[in-house]
């Protein structure tokens, strides 16, 4: 580029061109052969997972809600509280990657509620505005004047000087309810609020705001029905445990005998064929056992009775 251009394009300009090209052609950067780092990560069901091109659709199914948080330390602090209520937390580590934005879209399509939490500052608000510019409308739930009022905090006491990296503040036009003059020179970080009210109380506020935005949620997304095996009666569990013990006991001698013959085999044998042979030998031991012979008629009678009960239930439901 240095040979042919008087002025080298900035990284920001090149990224802008790539974004526009992908958007116009309806493709991802991955489809162009450009692989971006999986910077965003999601906490759900007790573990962190990286957000990447390959797992966006899968991760979109996690959580009744997905809360996007710009700062890693805040995401770490709030994740356990959120997880308790089935809310997945995504740490964006600053500006959202393409995959992070894809996750927002996919999550909403899958039925999840989404929201974003950022500092009360120009940088944090520009993150939200960058998402809005892509046509993704995501509720922002703090930090703002409402938070200060809710906790009875004085904004100016918590404020520190803004880093003032930005020159163009037109993105603030996306936010009608914020003090734009304040945001051009000052900021209030989430950490400052946590220091004043504590992690749990702050999470309660976040949860209250999320419920206000979406009064109902689909908990089938995070609550699974127990495996049928866990519903067996104690008597049945004890019976099955004893059955395993009994069959293990009556076949132990034969298994030991077979294993001795396998220890020093001349030449080679067909493994699959041998396994079938061993299965038949052990099955003969079980079939000829006196205890098993006494037990089988009782089990057959019990099985017939249960099948009849199931049939009666099905017939009743049909009516």
N, C-alpha and C positions, 0 to 999 in steps of 0.2 A: 504493500500500500504506500510505503514511503517513496517508491519510485514514481508512482503515477498520480499521487494526490498531494496538493499543496499543504493541506491540513489533515492530519490523521483523525479519523472518527473516534469518538470516545466509546468506552465499553457500554455506557448507558445508551448511546445512540444505536450501536449494533444490536443490543438486546431489544430495543424498541422495534427495530426493523424485523427481527426474528419473530417477535410477538405478533406484529401486524400481519406478517406473511402466514403464520400458522393460523391466525384467526380468519383471514380471508379465504384460505384453502380448506379450513375445517380439519386441520391435522395437528398432531402434537409434535413437540421438538424431538421426541423419541422416534417418530416416524421419519424424520429428516436425518436420523443418525446422530442427533445431538443428545447426549445423555447428561442430565443435570443431577447434581448431588441430591440425595434424599435427606434434605435438611430438616424437614418437619418430622415430628414423632408423636405418636398417640399413646395415651395411657388409658387402658380399659381392661377390666377383669383382672386387675392386679399386676399387669405387666406393660412395659413400653414396647411399641412396635414402630419401626421406621415407615414413613409414608413414601411410597415409590410408585413408579408407573405401573408396576405389575400388581400392586395390592390395593389400589384406590377403591375399587368396587367392593372388595372384601371388607376393608376397614369402614366403608360407608354404612355397613350394616351394624356396626357396634354402637351401643349407647342409645338411650331414648333421646338424648340430646348430645350434641357435640359442641364443646366450648373451646374456641380457639384463643390462645393466650400468647402474646408476643414475647414474653420473657421466660427463660428456662427456669429460673429459681422460683418464680411465682407458680408456674405450672407444676413443679415438683411439690410445692407446699399445698396446693389446692387439690391435686390429683386424688389423694386418699379420701378426702371428704366427698368429692364428686363421684368417685367409684362406688361409694356406699349407696348412692341413690341411682346408680345406673347411668350416670353422665360420663361420657368419654371426654378426655381433655387432650387437646392437640397443642403442642409447643411449636410455634412457628419459627422461633429464633429470628425475630425481626420480620422483614418483608416476606410475604407468602410466596413460596415457590409455585411453579405451574401445577405441581401435583397437589399442593395444599389447596389451591383454588379448585382443582378438579374434585378434590375430596368434599369441599363445600357443596358443589353442585350435585355430586352423586349422593351425598348424605341426605340432602333435602328431597331428592327424587325418591329415595328409599323410605322416606317417612320420618326421618329424624328431624328434630328441631335444632337449629344452629344459632350460635351467638358468638360475639368476639369481645374480648376484654383487653384493653390497652391502657397505657398511662394517659394522664391528662396533659398532653404535650403535642407539639406540631408533628414530631416524628411518628408517634403512635397513631395519631389521627390520619396521617398521610398513608399509613398502612391500610386503614379502613377505606380511605378514599380510592386507593389503588384497586381495591376489590370492587368498589362501586363502579369505577371506570370500565371494568370488565363486564358490567351488567349483572353482577351478583349482589343482591340486596341482603345483607346480613345485619341483624340488630346488634348495635354496640351497647354494652351494659355497664360501662364505666371506663375509667374514672371520670366524673363530671360533677357539676354543681349539685345534682341530686344526691350524690354520695355524701358530699360535705353536709348537706342539710339532714340527711337520714341519720348520720352518726353525731350530729351536733359539732362538727369540726370547723375550724376557721381556715379557709383556703390559703390565705396569705401567710399564715403561720407555717403551713406545710410546704409552701412553694420554694423552689430554688430557681436559679437562673437557667433559662433555656440555652441549649448548646448553639442554637441559631445557625445550624448548618444549611437550612433551607432559604432560598431567596424568593421563590414564588409561593405565596400563601393562598392562591386562588382555590386550592382544594378545600379550604375551610368553609367554602360556600355550600358544601354538602351538609353542614351541621348548623342548623338554625338555633339550637338551644344552648350553644356554648359561647363563652366570653372570648371572642376572637382577638381582641386587643391584648388580653392577658396572655393568650397562647403564643403570641409573637415574641414575647420576651421571658415568660416564666413557664414552669411546668410543675406538676405534682405527680410523683410516681406512686405506683401501687404499693411499693414497699413502705412508703410513709403512712399509708392508711393502715396497713397490717400492723405496723409498730404501735399505732394508736388504739386499735380495736381488737387485735388478735386474729389469728387465722380462722378459727371456727366461726366467730361472729361475722367476719367478712364473708365467709362462704354462705352463711345463712342469708345475707343480703343478696348475694349472687343468685342463690336458689329462689329467693322471693321474686327477683326480677324475671328470672326465666319462667316461673310459673305465671307471672303476670302476662308475659309475652305469649305463652302457650299453656292455657289452663289444663289441658289434658295431654297424655302421652301414652304411647304403645309399649307397655312393659313386656310384651311378648318378645321384644328385641333383645332383652337382657335376662329374662327369667326362663329357665328351661324346666320342663317337667322332669321329675325324678325317674330314673331307670326303673322299669317294672320289677327287676330283681330286688330292689331295695324295699319293695312293698310286701315281699313274702312274709308270711307269719313266722314267728319265732320257731314254732314247731317244724315248719317246712325247712327253714334255714338249718336247723339242727339235724333234720333228716338228711338233707343234701350233704352236709358236712360229714355226717357219719357214713353215708354211702361212699364217699370218696375214700374215707379211712378204711372201710371194710374191703372195698375192691383192691385198694393198694396192699392191704395185708394178705389177701388170699392169692395175689399174683406175685408177691415178692420173691418167693423161692424160684418160680419159673423164670422170672426176669433175670435173677442172678445166674441161673443155669445158662440162659441164652447169651448173656453178656460174656460168660467165660468162653463160649464157642466163638465169639466174635473177636476175642483179644488177639489171637494168633492165626489168622486165616491165610492159607496158602493160595497164592495167585490172586485173582480178583473175582468179585461176585457182583451180580446185578443188585444195586442197592434198593431200588424201588421194589423189585421182586422179593427181596429178603424182608423188607419191611412189611409187605403183605403177608408173608409167611409167619412172621412174628405176631402180627395182629391176630391171625387165625389161631395160633397156638395159645395165646393168652385168652382169646375168646372162649376156647374150649375149657380152659381152667374155670372161668367164670360160670359158664353154662352148666358145668357138672358139679358146681359147689352146692352142698345141701342147703345152706342158708339162702342162697339166691333162688333155688328151686322152691323153697317154702315162701319166699317173699313175693315172687312174681304173680301168683294168683290174687294175692291181696292188692297188689298195685294195679292189676288189671281191673279188679272190681271197683277200686277207687277212681281209676281213670274213666271207666264207663259211667260212673255216677256223675263225675264232673262234666263230661261231655253232654250228658242229659240236661244238667242244670244250665249249661251254656246254650243249648238248643232252645230250652224253654224261655230263656231271656231274650234270645233273638226273635223268637216267634211273638213274644209279648211286645217288643219294640216295633215290629212290623204292623201290629194292629193299632 
